[in-house]
Amino acid sequence: MSMYDLEEEELVAEITGRGARRLLIQLPDGLKNEGPRLASLVRQRTGAEVFVSAAPAWGACDLSLDAALRLKADLIVHYGHNEFLREGSNGIPVVYIPAKSRHEIIPVIEKTIPLLQGSRVGLATVVQHIHALPEAKNFLESKGFTVQIPGRGPWAHGGGQVLGCDYFGLKRIEPEVDSFLVIGSYFHALGASLSVGKPTILADPYGGTVRNLDHDRAKVIRQRYAMVEKARQAQSFGIIVSTKPGQSNPTIALSIQRQLEENGKKGVILYADEVLPDKLLDFTDIEAFVDTACPRLALDDPERFSKPIVTRDEIMVVIGAWSWEQLLERGLVRL
Ligand code: SF4
């Protein structure tokens, strides 16, 4: 049995209920292998034609609207994330299936208890474990903790949910908690720790490991400070805009271009679907990049890029519009 609930019966009911005849199914990398089985099940049970996307699906931001249009699909089925964009931006409806995890969470939460600081805990997770939050909360309360689950953010639409670019819920409850506990992956817990000032603990139900992110946070902040200082030396900037529907920020890019020019620097806007470090090498006259797409592109693995790359917020420090302290106060991660 899969460790994820792919809700096959609900999927068939959606397809037949909507009368869909041609589907595009998107799955994140970890679930891609389920694509052929789902396609054959759907074809058998509904008679619909099925295209399984082999392209990356990093988040619900990465909705294949253009591909669905070209394929003349009448329904997109997007696995592994919940709603990010509203349906119908190109008229094709989207069914989101979060793929709820069947992993046990209490054993790994128990391991975090010695790492939690203070008695007030902010508890959040990724979409796969949201259904397990009440169980986790009850367990922590039975151990004497007071537990707060944040409300939704602008992109993370579930209560208690975080995304790699949306920790607004945690920021809101930060004054009322002593530490945060994030159930999920290192990626999501690191993003949380870069967004709040309180200790952040990871409980990873997949590997059964726990980790205090204080050290990682401090390391990334040092790296980002150095990156901002390097970008200050640059005169010409490539401002990256993504075509991915949920990451596309052309208005912000235009505003950054204007502000760079007001500060005596040059800026050109670069448009791409996948931002590949190798492809940026072709722009030899550009000295630094500004990332207006997924903020984690710049923040995670900046060494993949051969030139300095800063986020849309860090560029404000580069041009002197914000202080470094103001940036930290806002948090380093924002889409
Ligand atoms: S923008 Fe980046 S962090 Fe946000 S949902 Fe998309 S892939 Fe994840």
py3Dmol code that shows the C-alpha trace and the ligand (Angstrom):
import py3Dmol

protein = """\
ATOM      1  CA  MET A   1       0.000   0.000   0.000  1.00  0.00           C
ATOM      2  CA  SER A   2       1.236   3.504  -0.856  1.00  0.00           C
ATOM      3  CA  MET A   3       2.222   5.658   2.113  1.00  0.00           C
ATOM      4  CA  TYR A   4       0.035   8.368   0.555  1.00  0.00           C
ATOM      5  CA  ASP A   5      -3.713   8.462   0.076  1.00  0.00           C
ATOM      6  CA  LEU A   6      -4.189   9.256  -3.625  1.00  0.00           C
ATOM      7  CA  GLU A   7      -7.989   9.348  -3.271  1.00  0.00           C
ATOM      8  CA  GLU A   8      -8.651   7.263  -6.397  1.00  0.00           C
ATOM      9  CA  GLU A   9     -12.406   6.910  -5.728  1.00  0.00           C
ATOM     10  CA  GLU A  10     -12.815  10.671  -5.263  1.00  0.00           C
ATOM     11  CA  LEU A  11     -10.804  11.251  -8.452  1.00  0.00           C
ATOM     12  CA  VAL A  12     -13.070   8.970 -10.497  1.00  0.00           C
ATOM     13  CA  ALA A  13     -16.140  10.668  -8.998  1.00  0.00           C
ATOM     14  CA  GLU A  14     -14.756  14.133  -9.904  1.00  0.00           C
ATOM     15  CA  ILE A  15     -14.085  13.076 -13.488  1.00  0.00           C
ATOM     16  CA  THR A  16     -17.464  11.457 -14.030  1.00  0.00           C
ATOM     17  CA  GLY A  17     -19.269  14.251 -12.123  1.00  0.00           C
ATOM     18  CA  ARG A  18     -17.685  16.906 -14.326  1.00  0.00           C
ATOM     19  CA  GLY A  19     -17.974  14.858 -17.517  1.00  0.00           C
ATOM     20  CA  ALA A  20     -14.233  15.407 -18.185  1.00  0.00           C
ATOM     21  CA  ARG A  21     -12.933  13.628 -21.308  1.00  0.00           C
ATOM     22  CA  ARG A  22      -9.269  14.614 -21.390  1.00  0.00           C
ATOM     23  CA  LEU A  23      -7.064  15.016 -18.311  1.00  0.00           C
ATOM     24  CA  LEU A  24      -3.634  16.342 -17.546  1.00  0.00           C
ATOM     25  CA  ILE A  25      -2.299  14.778 -14.335  1.00  0.00           C
ATOM     26  CA  GLN A  26       0.557  16.523 -12.493  1.00  0.00           C
ATOM     27  CA  LEU A  27       2.452  14.794  -9.698  1.00  0.00           C
ATOM     28  CA  PRO A  28       5.455  15.960  -7.645  1.00  0.00           C
ATOM     29  CA  ASP A  29       8.675  14.007  -8.218  1.00  0.00           C
ATOM     30  CA  GLY A  30       8.176  11.686  -5.246  1.00  0.00           C
ATOM     31  CA  LEU A  31       4.785  10.582  -6.584  1.00  0.00           C
ATOM     32  CA  LYS A  32       5.496  10.559 -10.357  1.00  0.00           C
ATOM     33  CA  ASN A  33       5.812   6.788 -10.332  1.00  0.00           C
ATOM     34  CA  GLU A  34       2.106   6.577  -9.428  1.00  0.00           C
ATOM     35  CA  GLY A  35       1.224   8.349 -12.709  1.00  0.00           C
ATOM     36  CA  PRO A  36       0.992   5.270 -14.982  1.00  0.00           C
ATOM     37  CA  ARG A  37      -1.185   3.396 -12.477  1.00  0.00           C
ATOM     38  CA  LEU A  38      -3.517   6.382 -12.034  1.00  0.00           C
ATOM     39  CA  ALA A  39      -3.716   6.888 -15.810  1.00  0.00           C
ATOM     40  CA  SER A  40      -4.697   3.297 -16.439  1.00  0.00           C
ATOM     41  CA  LEU A  41      -7.244   3.320 -13.599  1.00  0.00           C
ATOM     42  CA  VAL A  42      -8.847   6.527 -14.907  1.00  0.00           C
ATOM     43  CA  ARG A  43      -8.961   5.266 -18.502  1.00  0.00           C
ATOM     44  CA  GLN A  44     -10.539   1.999 -17.408  1.00  0.00           C
ATOM     45  CA  ARG A  45     -13.107   3.467 -15.034  1.00  0.00           C
ATOM     46  CA  THR A  46     -14.101   6.637 -16.939  1.00  0.00           C
ATOM     47  CA  GLY A  47     -12.982   6.230 -20.557  1.00  0.00           C
ATOM     48  CA  ALA A  48     -11.254   9.650 -20.366  1.00  0.00           C
ATOM     49  CA  GLU A  49      -7.952  10.278 -22.169  1.00  0.00           C
ATOM     50  CA  VAL A  50      -5.049  10.890 -19.828  1.00  0.00           C
ATOM     51  CA  PHE A  51      -1.757  12.770 -20.185  1.00  0.00           C
ATOM     52  CA  VAL A  52       0.683  12.361 -17.288  1.00  0.00           C
ATOM     53  CA  SER A  53       3.033  15.335 -16.997  1.00  0.00           C
ATOM     54  CA  ALA A  54       6.725  14.442 -16.935  1.00  0.00           C
ATOM     55  CA  ALA A  55       7.635  18.078 -16.145  1.00  0.00           C
ATOM     56  CA  PRO A  56       8.556  19.151 -12.601  1.00  0.00           C
ATOM     57  CA  ALA A  57       5.710  20.125 -10.272  1.00  0.00           C
ATOM     58  CA  TRP A  58       7.576  21.868  -7.455  1.00  0.00           C
ATOM     59  CA  GLY A  59       4.493  23.290  -5.836  1.00  0.00           C
ATOM     60  CA  ALA A  60       0.904  24.220  -6.582  1.00  0.00           C
ATOM     61  CA  CYS A  61       2.487  27.403  -7.962  1.00  0.00           C
ATOM     62  CA  ASP A  62       3.692  25.192 -10.807  1.00  0.00           C
ATOM     63  CA  LEU A  63       0.327  24.567 -12.421  1.00  0.00           C
ATOM     64  CA  SER A  64       0.627  23.475 -16.092  1.00  0.00           C
ATOM     65  CA  LEU A  65      -2.072  25.789 -17.411  1.00  0.00           C
ATOM     66  CA  ASP A  66      -0.429  26.438 -20.803  1.00  0.00           C
ATOM     67  CA  ALA A  67       0.316  22.748 -21.397  1.00  0.00           C
ATOM     68  CA  ALA A  68      -3.277  21.840 -20.533  1.00  0.00           C
ATOM     69  CA  LEU A  69      -4.515  24.404 -23.032  1.00  0.00           C
ATOM     70  CA  ARG A  70      -2.230  23.084 -25.779  1.00  0.00           C
ATOM     71  CA  LEU A  71      -3.273  19.492 -25.040  1.00  0.00           C
ATOM     72  CA  LYS A  72      -6.925  20.582 -25.090  1.00  0.00           C
ATOM     73  CA  ALA A  73      -7.418  19.037 -21.644  1.00  0.00           C
ATOM     74  CA  ASP A  74     -10.719  19.800 -19.948  1.00  0.00           C
ATOM     75  CA  LEU A  75      -9.437  19.034 -16.428  1.00  0.00           C
ATOM     76  CA  ILE A  76      -6.100  19.354 -14.599  1.00  0.00           C
ATOM     77  CA  VAL A  77      -5.539  16.972 -11.689  1.00  0.00           C
ATOM     78  CA  HIS A  78      -2.763  18.301  -9.478  1.00  0.00           C
ATOM     79  CA  TYR A  79      -1.383  15.937  -6.831  1.00  0.00           C
ATOM     80  CA  GLY A  80       0.669  16.678  -3.730  1.00  0.00           C
ATOM     81  CA  HIS A  81      -0.408  20.253  -3.025  1.00  0.00           C
ATOM     82  CA  ASN A  82      -3.578  22.119  -2.203  1.00  0.00           C
ATOM     83  CA  GLU A  83      -5.122  25.093  -3.901  1.00  0.00           C
ATOM     84  CA  PHE A  84      -2.714  27.931  -4.581  1.00  0.00           C
ATOM     85  CA  LEU A  85      -4.368  29.619  -7.541  1.00  0.00           C
ATOM     86  CA  ARG A  86      -8.068  29.813  -8.109  1.00  0.00           C
ATOM     87  CA  GLU A  87      -9.467  27.672 -10.865  1.00  0.00           C
ATOM     88  CA  GLY A  88     -10.284  29.039 -14.250  1.00  0.00           C
ATOM     89  CA  SER A  89      -7.458  31.506 -14.962  1.00  0.00           C
ATOM     90  CA  ASN A  90      -7.493  29.948 -18.452  1.00  0.00           C
ATOM     91  CA  GLY A  91     -10.896  28.345 -18.126  1.00  0.00           C
ATOM     92  CA  ILE A  92      -9.622  24.845 -17.302  1.00  0.00           C
ATOM     93  CA  PRO A  93     -10.753  23.608 -13.890  1.00  0.00           C
ATOM     94  CA  VAL A  94      -8.211  22.137 -11.467  1.00  0.00           C
ATOM     95  CA  VAL A  95      -8.750  19.350  -8.957  1.00  0.00           C
ATOM     96  CA  TYR A  96      -6.168  19.397  -6.151  1.00  0.00           C
ATOM     97  CA  ILE A  97      -5.460  16.135  -4.336  1.00  0.00           C
ATOM     98  CA  PRO A  98      -3.039  16.712  -1.445  1.00  0.00           C
ATOM     99  CA  ALA A  99      -1.899  13.066  -1.091  1.00  0.00           C
ATOM    100  CA  LYS A 100      -2.361  12.711   2.641  1.00  0.00           C
ATOM    101  CA  SER A 101       0.492  10.907   4.314  1.00  0.00           C
ATOM    102  CA  ARG A 102      -0.051   7.648   6.195  1.00  0.00           C
ATOM    103  CA  HIS A 103       3.247   8.020   8.090  1.00  0.00           C
ATOM    104  CA  GLU A 104       3.029   7.811  11.881  1.00  0.00           C
ATOM    105  CA  ILE A 105       3.818  11.180  13.438  1.00  0.00           C
ATOM    106  CA  ILE A 106       3.625  10.655  17.213  1.00  0.00           C
ATOM    107  CA  PRO A 107       6.933   8.728  17.532  1.00  0.00           C
ATOM    108  CA  VAL A 108       8.870  11.542  15.865  1.00  0.00           C
ATOM    109  CA  ILE A 109       7.003  14.252  17.772  1.00  0.00           C
ATOM    110  CA  GLU A 110       7.916  12.499  21.005  1.00  0.00           C
ATOM    111  CA  LYS A 111      11.583  12.862  20.031  1.00  0.00           C
ATOM    112  CA  THR A 112      11.240  16.650  19.709  1.00  0.00           C
ATOM    113  CA  ILE A 113      10.189  17.141  23.335  1.00  0.00           C
ATOM    114  CA  PRO A 114      13.737  17.610  24.721  1.00  0.00           C
ATOM    115  CA  LEU A 115      14.419  20.167  21.941  1.00  0.00           C
ATOM    116  CA  LEU A 116      11.328  22.355  22.457  1.00  0.00           C
ATOM    117  CA  GLN A 117      12.055  25.549  24.371  1.00  0.00           C
ATOM    118  CA  GLY A 118       9.464  26.986  26.760  1.00  0.00           C
ATOM    119  CA  SER A 119       5.996  25.609  27.209  1.00  0.00           C
ATOM    120  CA  ARG A 120       4.189  27.454  24.380  1.00  0.00           C
ATOM    121  CA  VAL A 121       4.550  25.749  21.005  1.00  0.00           C
ATOM    122  CA  GLY A 122       3.514  26.962  17.548  1.00  0.00           C
ATOM    123  CA  LEU A 123       2.668  23.828  15.556  1.00  0.00           C
ATOM    124  CA  ALA A 124       2.529  23.717  11.749  1.00  0.00           C
ATOM    125  CA  THR A 125       3.020  21.298   8.911  1.00  0.00           C
ATOM    126  CA  VAL A 126       2.817  20.710   5.171  1.00  0.00           C
ATOM    127  CA  VAL A 127      -0.391  19.736   3.423  1.00  0.00           C
ATOM    128  CA  GLN A 128       0.316  15.969   3.627  1.00  0.00           C
ATOM    129  CA  HIS A 129       0.081  15.970   7.444  1.00  0.00           C
ATOM    130  CA  ILE A 130      -2.586  18.606   8.162  1.00  0.00           C
ATOM    131  CA  HIS A 131      -5.081  15.875   9.042  1.00  0.00           C
ATOM    132  CA  ALA A 132      -2.674  14.714  11.787  1.00  0.00           C
ATOM    133  CA  LEU A 133      -2.381  18.113  13.511  1.00  0.00           C
ATOM    134  CA  PRO A 134      -5.183  17.502  16.067  1.00  0.00           C
ATOM    135  CA  GLU A 135      -3.481  14.235  17.115  1.00  0.00           C
ATOM    136  CA  ALA A 136      -0.106  15.998  17.394  1.00  0.00           C
ATOM    137  CA  LYS A 137      -1.644  18.860  19.378  1.00  0.00           C
ATOM    138  CA  ASN A 138      -3.366  16.492  21.818  1.00  0.00           C
ATOM    139  CA  PHE A 139      -0.136  14.590  22.322  1.00  0.00           C
ATOM    140  CA  LEU A 140       1.877  17.737  23.079  1.00  0.00           C
ATOM    141  CA  GLU A 141      -0.838  19.019  25.426  1.00  0.00           C
ATOM    142  CA  SER A 142      -0.756  15.703  27.287  1.00  0.00           C
ATOM    143  CA  LYS A 143       2.949  16.445  27.878  1.00  0.00           C
ATOM    144  CA  GLY A 144       2.156  19.847  29.414  1.00  0.00           C
ATOM    145  CA  PHE A 145       2.640  22.150  26.393  1.00  0.00           C
ATOM    146  CA  THR A 146       0.265  24.856  25.265  1.00  0.00           C
ATOM    147  CA  VAL A 147      -0.133  24.497  21.517  1.00  0.00           C
ATOM    148  CA  GLN A 148      -1.140  27.086  18.928  1.00  0.00           C
ATOM    149  CA  ILE A 149      -1.899  26.143  15.338  1.00  0.00           C
ATOM    150  CA  PRO A 150      -1.612  29.149  12.991  1.00  0.00           C
ATOM    151  CA  GLY A 151      -4.327  30.256  10.596  1.00  0.00           C
ATOM    152  CA  ARG A 152      -3.917  30.232   6.839  1.00  0.00           C
ATOM    153  CA  GLY A 153      -1.533  32.456   4.913  1.00  0.00           C
ATOM    154  CA  PRO A 154      -1.971  34.091   1.508  1.00  0.00           C
ATOM    155  CA  TRP A 155      -0.754  30.968  -0.342  1.00  0.00           C
ATOM    156  CA  ALA A 156      -0.917  28.243   2.302  1.00  0.00           C
ATOM    157  CA  HIS A 157      -4.672  27.799   2.334  1.00  0.00           C
ATOM    158  CA  GLY A 158      -5.031  25.240   5.114  1.00  0.00           C
ATOM    159  CA  GLY A 159      -5.088  26.095   8.832  1.00  0.00           C
ATOM    160  CA  GLY A 160      -1.715  25.043  10.276  1.00  0.00           C
ATOM    161  CA  GLN A 161      -0.172  24.740   6.817  1.00  0.00           C
ATOM    162  CA  VAL A 162       3.172  26.139   5.710  1.00  0.00           C
ATOM    163  CA  LEU A 163       4.577  26.336   2.185  1.00  0.00           C
ATOM    164  CA  GLY A 164       8.189  26.854   1.226  1.00  0.00           C
ATOM    165  CA  CYS A 165       7.290  30.503   0.536  1.00  0.00           C
ATOM    166  CA  ASP A 166       4.463  31.169   3.010  1.00  0.00           C
ATOM    167  CA  TYR A 167       5.082  31.346   6.748  1.00  0.00           C
ATOM    168  CA  PHE A 168       2.759  34.284   7.416  1.00  0.00           C
ATOM    169  CA  GLY A 169       0.676  32.144   9.782  1.00  0.00           C
ATOM    170  CA  LEU A 170       3.746  31.496  11.956  1.00  0.00           C
ATOM    171  CA  LYS A 171       4.711  35.189  11.952  1.00  0.00           C
ATOM    172  CA  ARG A 172       1.261  36.107  13.248  1.00  0.00           C
ATOM    173  CA  ILE A 173       1.439  33.792  16.278  1.00  0.00           C
ATOM    174  CA  GLU A 174       5.137  34.391  16.992  1.00  0.00           C
ATOM    175  CA  PRO A 175       4.550  36.761  19.962  1.00  0.00           C
ATOM    176  CA  GLU A 176       2.427  34.094  21.683  1.00  0.00           C
ATOM    177  CA  VAL A 177       4.810  31.115  21.452  1.00  0.00           C
ATOM    178  CA  ASP A 178       8.276  30.195  22.759  1.00  0.00           C
ATOM    179  CA  SER A 179       9.275  27.863  19.924  1.00  0.00           C
ATOM    180  CA  PHE A 180       7.938  26.372  16.705  1.00  0.00           C
ATOM    181  CA  LEU A 181       7.540  22.735  15.760  1.00  0.00           C
ATOM    182  CA  VAL A 182       7.293  21.984  12.016  1.00  0.00           C
ATOM    183  CA  ILE A 183       6.242  18.504  10.915  1.00  0.00           C
ATOM    184  CA  GLY A 184       7.588  17.790   7.433  1.00  0.00           C
ATOM    185  CA  SER A 185      10.863  18.135   5.565  1.00  0.00           C
ATOM    186  CA  TYR A 186      14.087  20.016   6.253  1.00  0.00           C
ATOM    187  CA  PHE A 187      13.189  22.387   3.386  1.00  0.00           C
ATOM    188  CA  HIS A 188       9.985  23.518   5.081  1.00  0.00           C
ATOM    189  CA  ALA A 189      11.469  23.746   8.573  1.00  0.00           C
ATOM    190  CA  LEU A 190      14.430  25.776   7.305  1.00  0.00           C
ATOM    191  CA  GLY A 191      12.040  28.187   5.587  1.00  0.00           C
ATOM    192  CA  ALA A 192      10.153  28.537   8.867  1.00  0.00           C
ATOM    193  CA  SER A 193      13.323  29.253  10.818  1.00  0.00           C
ATOM    194  CA  LEU A 194      14.302  31.950   8.275  1.00  0.00           C
ATOM    195  CA  SER A 195      10.910  33.592   8.676  1.00  0.00           C
ATOM    196  CA  VAL A 196      10.637  33.776  12.471  1.00  0.00           C
ATOM    197  CA  GLY A 197      13.046  34.721  15.235  1.00  0.00           C
ATOM    198  CA  LYS A 198      12.101  31.931  17.681  1.00  0.00           C
ATOM    199  CA  PRO A 199      13.718  28.467  17.878  1.00  0.00           C
ATOM    200  CA  THR A 200      12.341  26.140  15.210  1.00  0.00           C
ATOM    201  CA  ILE A 201      12.375  22.355  15.527  1.00  0.00           C
ATOM    202  CA  LEU A 202      11.880  19.924  12.667  1.00  0.00           C
ATOM    203  CA  ALA A 203      10.014  16.631  13.134  1.00  0.00           C
ATOM    204  CA  ASP A 204      10.560  14.609   9.955  1.00  0.00           C
ATOM    205  CA  PRO A 205       8.125  11.667   9.858  1.00  0.00           C
ATOM    206  CA  TYR A 206       9.764  10.220   6.725  1.00  0.00           C
ATOM    207  CA  GLY A 207      13.230   9.760   8.192  1.00  0.00           C
ATOM    208  CA  GLY A 208      12.084   9.711  11.829  1.00  0.00           C
ATOM    209  CA  THR A 209      14.615  12.456  12.611  1.00  0.00           C
ATOM    210  CA  VAL A 210      14.376  15.679  14.612  1.00  0.00           C
ATOM    211  CA  ARG A 211      16.547  18.788  14.438  1.00  0.00           C
ATOM    212  CA  ASN A 212      16.899  22.230  15.945  1.00  0.00           C
ATOM    213  CA  LEU A 213      17.325  24.680  13.055  1.00  0.00           C
ATOM    214  CA  ASP A 214      19.044  27.487  15.035  1.00  0.00           C
ATOM    215  CA  HIS A 215      22.479  26.665  13.674  1.00  0.00           C
ATOM    216  CA  ASP A 216      21.213  26.309  10.077  1.00  0.00           C
ATOM    217  CA  ARG A 217      19.366  29.606  10.357  1.00  0.00           C
ATOM    218  CA  ALA A 218      22.462  31.440  11.560  1.00  0.00           C
ATOM    219  CA  LYS A 219      24.530  29.927   8.754  1.00  0.00           C
ATOM    220  CA  VAL A 220      22.066  30.917   6.020  1.00  0.00           C
ATOM    221  CA  ILE A 221      21.746  34.443   7.432  1.00  0.00           C
ATOM    222  CA  ARG A 222      25.551  34.831   7.294  1.00  0.00           C
ATOM    223  CA  GLN A 223      25.539  33.562   3.679  1.00  0.00           C
ATOM    224  CA  ARG A 224      22.742  35.913   2.699  1.00  0.00           C
ATOM    225  CA  TYR A 225      24.479  38.910   4.274  1.00  0.00           C
ATOM    226  CA  ALA A 226      27.617  38.093   2.269  1.00  0.00           C
ATOM    227  CA  MET A 227      25.500  37.673  -0.892  1.00  0.00           C
ATOM    228  CA  VAL A 228      23.877  41.082  -0.421  1.00  0.00           C
ATOM    229  CA  GLU A 229      27.305  42.676   0.065  1.00  0.00           C
ATOM    230  CA  LYS A 230      28.544  41.057  -3.186  1.00  0.00           C
ATOM    231  CA  ALA A 231      25.444  42.215  -5.072  1.00  0.00           C
ATOM    232  CA  ARG A 232      26.110  45.792  -3.897  1.00  0.00           C
ATOM    233  CA  GLN A 233      29.229  45.800  -6.090  1.00  0.00           C
ATOM    234  CA  ALA A 234      27.247  44.930  -9.243  1.00  0.00           C
ATOM    235  CA  GLN A 235      26.190  47.573 -11.765  1.00  0.00           C
ATOM    236  CA  SER A 236      24.078  45.422 -14.100  1.00  0.00           C
ATOM    237  CA  PHE A 237      21.310  43.110 -12.862  1.00  0.00           C
ATOM    238  CA  GLY A 238      19.213  40.393 -14.507  1.00  0.00           C
ATOM    239  CA  ILE A 239      15.764  40.405 -12.893  1.00  0.00           C
ATOM    240  CA  ILE A 240      14.319  36.903 -13.169  1.00  0.00           C
ATOM    241  CA  VAL A 241      10.592  36.450 -13.781  1.00  0.00           C
ATOM    242  CA  SER A 242       9.071  32.971 -13.898  1.00  0.00           C
ATOM    243  CA  THR A 243       6.312  31.870 -16.272  1.00  0.00           C
ATOM    244  CA  LYS A 244       4.997  29.456 -13.652  1.00  0.00           C
ATOM    245  CA  PRO A 245       1.496  30.758 -12.852  1.00  0.00           C
ATOM    246  CA  GLY A 246       1.941  31.017  -9.084  1.00  0.00           C
ATOM    247  CA  GLN A 247       5.471  32.433  -9.211  1.00  0.00           C
ATOM    248  CA  SER A 248       5.064  35.025 -11.929  1.00  0.00           C
ATOM    249  CA  ASN A 249       5.693  38.530 -10.614  1.00  0.00           C
ATOM    250  CA  PRO A 250       6.187  40.803 -13.646  1.00  0.00           C
ATOM    251  CA  THR A 251       4.869  43.898 -11.856  1.00  0.00           C
ATOM    252  CA  ILE A 252       7.379  43.452  -9.034  1.00  0.00           C
ATOM    253  CA  ALA A 253      10.155  42.918 -11.603  1.00  0.00           C
ATOM    254  CA  LEU A 254       9.252  46.162 -13.380  1.00  0.00           C
ATOM    255  CA  SER A 255       9.240  48.011 -10.070  1.00  0.00           C
ATOM    256  CA  ILE A 256      12.682  46.599  -9.183  1.00  0.00           C
ATOM    257  CA  GLN A 257      14.002  47.602 -12.617  1.00  0.00           C
ATOM    258  CA  ARG A 258      12.794  51.164 -12.048  1.00  0.00           C
ATOM    259  CA  GLN A 259      14.340  51.340  -8.574  1.00  0.00           C
ATOM    260  CA  LEU A 260      17.660  49.980  -9.824  1.00  0.00           C
ATOM    261  CA  GLU A 261      17.738  52.619 -12.548  1.00  0.00           C
ATOM    262  CA  GLU A 262      16.883  55.360 -10.036  1.00  0.00           C
ATOM    263  CA  ASN A 263      19.972  54.185  -8.133  1.00  0.00           C
ATOM    264  CA  GLY A 264      22.218  54.460 -11.165  1.00  0.00           C
ATOM    265  CA  LYS A 265      22.269  50.694 -11.908  1.00  0.00           C
ATOM    266  CA  LYS A 266      21.134  48.780 -14.973  1.00  0.00           C
ATOM    267  CA  GLY A 267      18.422  46.120 -14.939  1.00  0.00           C
ATOM    268  CA  VAL A 268      17.090  43.808 -17.616  1.00  0.00           C
ATOM    269  CA  ILE A 269      14.110  41.506 -17.101  1.00  0.00           C
ATOM    270  CA  LEU A 270      14.681  37.830 -17.947  1.00  0.00           C
ATOM    271  CA  TYR A 271      11.742  35.492 -18.445  1.00  0.00           C
ATOM    272  CA  ALA A 272      11.946  31.693 -17.960  1.00  0.00           C
ATOM    273  CA  ASP A 273       9.864  28.698 -16.913  1.00  0.00           C
ATOM    274  CA  GLU A 274      12.555  26.703 -15.089  1.00  0.00           C
ATOM    275  CA  VAL A 275      15.332  28.990 -13.872  1.00  0.00           C
ATOM    276  CA  LEU A 276      18.449  26.981 -14.706  1.00  0.00           C
ATOM    277  CA  PRO A 277      21.786  28.329 -13.461  1.00  0.00           C
ATOM    278  CA  ASP A 278      23.530  27.079 -16.638  1.00  0.00           C
ATOM    279  CA  LYS A 279      21.218  29.106 -18.855  1.00  0.00           C
ATOM    280  CA  LEU A 280      22.025  32.281 -16.938  1.00  0.00           C
ATOM    281  CA  LEU A 281      25.708  31.856 -17.868  1.00  0.00           C
ATOM    282  CA  ASP A 282      24.830  33.025 -21.399  1.00  0.00           C
ATOM    283  CA  PHE A 283      24.212  36.541 -20.069  1.00  0.00           C
ATOM    284  CA  THR A 284      27.871  37.351 -19.694  1.00  0.00           C
ATOM    285  CA  ASP A 285      27.450  41.123 -19.176  1.00  0.00           C
ATOM    286  CA  ILE A 286      25.093  40.707 -16.236  1.00  0.00           C
ATOM    287  CA  GLU A 287      26.891  40.882 -12.901  1.00  0.00           C
ATOM    288  CA  ALA A 288      24.157  39.788 -10.477  1.00  0.00           C
ATOM    289  CA  PHE A 289      20.615  38.398 -10.507  1.00  0.00           C
ATOM    290  CA  VAL A 290      17.404  39.282  -8.686  1.00  0.00           C
ATOM    291  CA  ASP A 291      14.982  36.410  -8.126  1.00  0.00           C
ATOM    292  CA  THR A 292      11.299  37.424  -8.254  1.00  0.00           C
ATOM    293  CA  ALA A 293      10.209  33.786  -8.789  1.00  0.00           C
ATOM    294  CA  CYS A 294      10.338  31.123  -6.072  1.00  0.00           C
ATOM    295  CA  PRO A 295      12.357  32.763  -3.256  1.00  0.00           C
ATOM    296  CA  ARG A 296      13.951  29.415  -2.402  1.00  0.00           C
ATOM    297  CA  LEU A 297      15.864  29.524  -5.709  1.00  0.00           C
ATOM    298  CA  ALA A 298      18.115  32.208  -4.300  1.00  0.00           C
ATOM    299  CA  LEU A 299      18.053  31.146  -0.655  1.00  0.00           C
ATOM    300  CA  ASP A 300      18.754  27.412  -0.997  1.00  0.00           C
ATOM    301  CA  ASP A 301      21.964  26.322  -2.744  1.00  0.00           C
ATOM    302  CA  PRO A 302      23.090  29.757  -3.960  1.00  0.00           C
ATOM    303  CA  GLU A 303      26.392  28.108  -4.920  1.00  0.00           C
ATOM    304  CA  ARG A 304      24.592  26.637  -7.967  1.00  0.00           C
ATOM    305  CA  PHE A 305      24.710  30.138  -9.449  1.00  0.00           C
ATOM    306  CA  SER A 306      28.013  31.475 -10.677  1.00  0.00           C
ATOM    307  CA  LYS A 307      27.090  35.090  -9.865  1.00  0.00           C
ATOM    308  CA  PRO A 308      25.398  36.700  -6.861  1.00  0.00           C
ATOM    309  CA  ILE A 309      21.647  36.121  -6.724  1.00  0.00           C
ATOM    310  CA  VAL A 310      19.378  37.961  -4.286  1.00  0.00           C
ATOM    311  CA  THR A 311      15.662  37.796  -3.546  1.00  0.00           C
ATOM    312  CA  ARG A 312      13.138  40.503  -4.351  1.00  0.00           C
ATOM    313  CA  ASP A 313      13.419  41.665  -0.711  1.00  0.00           C
ATOM    314  CA  GLU A 314      17.213  41.484  -0.464  1.00  0.00           C
ATOM    315  CA  ILE A 315      17.531  43.807  -3.484  1.00  0.00           C
ATOM    316  CA  MET A 316      15.865  46.462  -1.315  1.00  0.00           C
ATOM    317  CA  VAL A 317      18.861  46.228   1.031  1.00  0.00           C
ATOM    318  CA  VAL A 318      21.246  46.313  -1.939  1.00  0.00           C
ATOM    319  CA  ILE A 319      19.808  49.647  -3.135  1.00  0.00           C
ATOM    320  CA  GLY A 320      19.581  51.041   0.403  1.00  0.00           C
ATOM    321  CA  ALA A 321      15.757  51.183   0.597  1.00  0.00           C
ATOM    322  CA  TRP A 322      15.724  48.836   3.630  1.00  0.00           C
ATOM    323  CA  SER A 323      18.286  48.111   6.332  1.00  0.00           C
ATOM    324  CA  TRP A 324      19.511  44.532   6.852  1.00  0.00           C
ATOM    325  CA  GLU A 325      17.707  44.539  10.235  1.00  0.00           C
ATOM    326  CA  GLN A 326      14.422  45.522   8.576  1.00  0.00           C
ATOM    327  CA  LEU A 327      14.795  42.610   6.188  1.00  0.00           C
ATOM    328  CA  LEU A 328      15.393  40.159   9.050  1.00  0.00           C
ATOM    329  CA  GLU A 329      12.399  41.579  10.885  1.00  0.00           C
ATOM    330  CA  ARG A 330      10.177  40.812   7.866  1.00  0.00           C
ATOM    331  CA  GLY A 331      11.704  37.346   7.442  1.00  0.00           C
ATOM    332  CA  LEU A 332      13.913  36.147   4.596  1.00  0.00           C
ATOM    333  CA  VAL A 333      11.298  34.071   2.778  1.00  0.00           C
ATOM    334  CA  ARG A 334       8.506  35.702   0.796  1.00  0.00           C
ATOM    335  CA  LEU A 335       7.060  35.021  -2.637  1.00  0.00           C
TER     336      LEU A 335
END
"""
ligand_1 = """\
8
SF4
S 7.056 29.357 -5.023
Fe 8.624 27.875 -4.402
S 8.298 27.562 -2.236
Fe 6.438 28.530 -3.032
S 5.060 26.821 -3.495
Fe 6.217 27.305 -5.374
S 7.995 25.923 -5.335
Fe 7.131 25.967 -3.250
"""
view = py3Dmol.view(width=600, height=400)
view.addModel(protein, "pdb")
view.setStyle({"model": 0}, {"cartoon": {"style": "trace"}})
view.addModel(ligand_1, "xyz")
view.setStyle({"model": 1}, {"stick": {}})
view.zoomTo()
view.show()
